[in-house]
Amino acid sequence: MPDQLHVPAPPALALRLARIAAFAARALLGTLLIGMVLLNVANAACRYLFSVVFIGADELLVFGMIWMVMIGMILVTIDRRHIALDFLVNRLAPRPRIALTMFHHLIIAIGAAYAAVESLEFTRRVAMIGQTSMAIGFPMVFAHSALVVGFAGTALVAAVLVVSGGTELVSSRHATKAELP
């Protein structure tokens, strides 16, 4: 019977692994950011104090920043901390709030999936022509791949959040029915 639908809780091991992966990604991004700051300071100090320039330092900083932003976008989606206008959501009852949040995640999933597909196509073109960066000859496919990873990961996470919201919506409906006399 549909009223007796049991929605199982996510396995504890899967949740634990997801938390460990998110923690490791945050630690890696933090370490990368510290390394980028140190590289930038060293480059500036050498440039102005010794008239020595680290060739390609600026390119590496830009590539690192692109990857940080795109991985960060996935983490922000996992944490449900995107910038949002929550004045409406905070005034809704629980079930409409869940539905609106599902709609929000659906929009993110669709937009990110579209951006991932378009980024993949562009990255394929860059790979076909073998484009490299100007200073150090670094393959540009690496920088453009960050967009594919970030958008595809965000789309996947947002889709999972839509499904999660759906199960929450169904379970809240059953909880509401159970509370009635």
C-alpha positions as CSV (number, residue, x, y, z in Angstrom):
1,M,0.0,0.0,0.0
2,P,1.3,3.5,-0.8
3,D,0.5,4.8,2.7
4,Q,2.8,2.2,4.3
5,L,5.8,3.2,2.2
6,H,8.9,2.9,4.2
7,V,11.8,5.2,3.2
8,P,15.0,3.7,4.5
9,A,17.6,6.0,6.0
10,P,20.8,6.4,4.0
11,P,23.4,3.8,5.1
12,A,25.6,5.0,7.9
13,L,28.7,4.0,6.0
14,A,27.8,6.0,2.9
15,L,27.2,9.1,5.0
16,R,30.4,8.6,6.9
17,L,32.4,8.2,3.7
18,A,30.7,11.3,2.2
19,R,31.6,13.3,5.3
20,I,35.2,12.1,5.1
21,A,35.5,12.9,1.4
22,A,34.0,16.4,2.0
23,F,36.5,17.0,4.9
24,A,39.4,15.8,2.8
25,A,38.3,18.1,-0.1
26,R,38.1,21.1,2.2
27,A,41.5,20.3,3.7
28,L,43.0,20.0,0.2
29,L,41.4,23.2,-0.9
30,G,42.7,25.0,2.2
31,T,46.2,23.6,1.6
32,L,46.0,24.7,-2.0
33,L,44.9,28.2,-1.0
34,I,47.8,28.5,1.4
35,G,50.2,27.3,-1.2
36,M,48.8,29.8,-3.7
37,V,49.1,32.7,-1.3
38,L,52.7,31.7,-0.5
39,L,53.5,31.5,-4.3
40,N,51.9,34.9,-4.8
41,V,53.9,36.4,-2.0
42,A,57.2,34.8,-3.2
43,N,56.5,36.0,-6.7
44,A,55.8,39.5,-5.6
45,A,58.8,39.7,-3.3
46,C,61.2,38.3,-5.9
47,R,59.8,40.6,-8.5
48,Y,60.1,43.8,-6.5
49,L,63.1,43.0,-4.3
50,F,65.3,41.1,-6.8
51,S,63.8,41.8,-10.2
52,V,63.3,38.1,-10.7
53,V,60.0,36.8,-12.0
54,F,58.7,33.2,-11.6
55,I,57.6,32.4,-15.1
56,G,54.1,30.9,-15.1
57,A,53.3,31.7,-11.5
58,D,50.4,33.9,-12.5
59,E,49.1,31.1,-14.8
60,L,49.3,28.5,-12.0
61,L,47.5,30.8,-9.6
62,V,44.7,31.3,-12.1
63,F,44.4,27.6,-12.8
64,G,44.4,26.8,-9.1
65,M,41.7,29.4,-8.4
66,I,39.5,28.0,-11.2
67,W,39.7,24.5,-9.6
68,M,39.2,25.8,-6.1
69,V,36.0,27.7,-7.2
70,M,34.6,24.7,-9.0
71,I,35.3,22.1,-6.3
72,G,34.0,24.7,-3.7
73,M,30.8,24.9,-5.7
74,I,30.2,21.2,-5.2
75,L,30.9,21.5,-1.5
76,V,28.6,24.5,-1.1
77,T,25.8,22.5,-2.9
78,I,26.4,19.5,-0.6
79,D,26.1,21.8,2.5
80,R,23.1,23.6,0.9
81,R,24.7,26.9,1.5
82,H,24.2,28.6,-1.9
83,I,23.4,32.3,-1.7
84,A,19.6,32.4,-1.5
85,L,16.7,34.6,-0.7
86,D,15.3,32.7,2.2
87,F,12.7,35.2,3.4
88,L,10.0,33.2,1.7
89,V,11.3,29.8,2.7
90,N,11.5,30.8,6.4
91,R,7.8,31.8,6.4
92,L,6.5,28.5,4.9
93,A,5.1,25.5,6.6
94,P,7.4,22.4,6.6
95,R,6.0,20.6,3.5
96,P,5.8,23.7,1.2
97,R,9.4,24.6,2.4
98,I,10.6,21.1,1.4
99,A,8.8,21.5,-2.0
100,L,10.4,24.9,-2.6
101,T,13.8,23.7,-1.6
102,M,13.4,20.7,-4.0
103,F,12.5,23.2,-6.8
104,H,15.6,25.2,-6.0
105,H,17.8,22.2,-6.2
106,L,16.1,21.1,-9.4
107,I,16.9,24.5,-11.0
108,I,20.5,24.1,-9.8
109,A,20.7,20.6,-11.3
110,I,19.3,21.6,-14.6
111,G,21.5,24.7,-14.9
112,A,24.6,22.9,-13.8
113,A,24.0,20.0,-16.1
114,Y,23.5,22.3,-19.1
115,A,26.7,24.1,-18.2
116,A,28.6,20.8,-17.8
117,V,27.5,19.6,-21.2
118,E,28.5,22.9,-22.9
119,S,31.8,23.0,-20.9
120,L,32.5,19.4,-22.0
121,E,32.0,20.3,-25.6
122,F,34.3,23.3,-25.3
123,T,36.9,21.2,-23.5
124,R,36.8,18.6,-26.2
125,R,37.6,21.4,-28.8
126,V,40.4,22.7,-26.7
127,A,41.8,19.1,-26.4
128,M,41.5,18.6,-30.2
129,I,43.6,21.6,-31.0
130,G,46.1,21.0,-28.2
131,Q,45.9,24.5,-26.8
132,T,48.5,25.3,-24.1
133,S,49.1,28.2,-21.8
134,M,51.3,31.0,-23.0
135,A,53.9,31.1,-20.3
136,I,54.6,27.5,-19.3
137,G,52.9,25.6,-22.0
138,F,50.5,23.9,-19.7
139,P,47.6,22.0,-21.4
140,M,44.5,24.3,-21.3
141,V,42.3,21.2,-21.2
142,F,43.3,20.9,-17.6
143,A,41.9,24.4,-16.7
144,H,38.7,23.8,-18.8
145,S,38.2,20.4,-17.2
146,A,37.6,22.1,-13.9
147,L,34.4,23.6,-15.3
148,V,33.2,20.1,-16.4
149,V,34.0,18.6,-13.0
150,G,32.5,21.4,-11.0
151,F,29.3,21.7,-13.0
152,A,28.8,18.0,-13.4
153,G,29.5,17.4,-9.7
154,T,27.1,20.2,-8.7
155,A,24.4,18.8,-11.0
156,L,24.8,15.4,-9.5
157,V,24.7,16.6,-5.9
158,A,21.7,18.8,-6.6
159,A,19.8,15.9,-8.3
160,V,20.5,13.8,-5.2
161,L,19.2,16.6,-3.0
162,V,16.0,16.7,-5.1
163,V,15.5,13.0,-4.6
164,S,16.3,13.4,-0.9
165,G,13.8,16.2,-0.6
166,G,11.2,14.0,-2.3
167,T,11.7,11.2,0.2
168,E,11.5,13.8,3.0
169,L,8.3,15.2,1.5
170,V,6.8,11.7,1.4
171,S,7.9,10.8,4.9
172,S,6.6,14.1,6.2
173,R,3.2,13.4,4.6
174,H,3.1,10.0,6.4
175,A,4.2,11.6,9.7
176,T,1.4,14.2,9.3
177,K,-1.2,11.5,8.6
178,A,0.0,9.5,11.6
179,E,-0.4,12.4,13.9
180,L,-4.1,12.9,13.0
181,P,-6.6,11.2,15.3
